[in-house]
Amino acid sequence: MMLLLLLGLFILTLIFFFVLNFHQIRQGRFVFQWRSFILPFSLSLALLIVDLFLKVAFHYALIIFVFVAASCYLLLHLLAKRSKPER
């Protein structure tokens, strides 16, 4: 799991690096500096963190949805049984 996160971080950093520096690379004016990786790394790390939070939030929302749906079903089932006239 951690290896996949690091691989994703590396790939996203490269993508953001090339997108943000494409114009300078294409014109041949790009001078490599380690500072040029600060913004792409920050963007990719933020994207990965937001992605993780969204995945966790989706799973919790799904669990809560199933719990609420089952509770409503059982409650309505009990109310329907109770409201039937006895013979």
RATAMO-V276376 format. One record per run of one state. SS is the DSSP state (A for helix, B for strand, O for the rest). FROM is the first residue (numbers start at 0). LEN is the number of residues. If there is no record, write none. Layout:
((SS;FROM;LEN) (SS;FROM;LEN))
//
This chain:
((O;0;1) (A;1;26) (O;27;6) (A;33;50) (O;83;4))
//
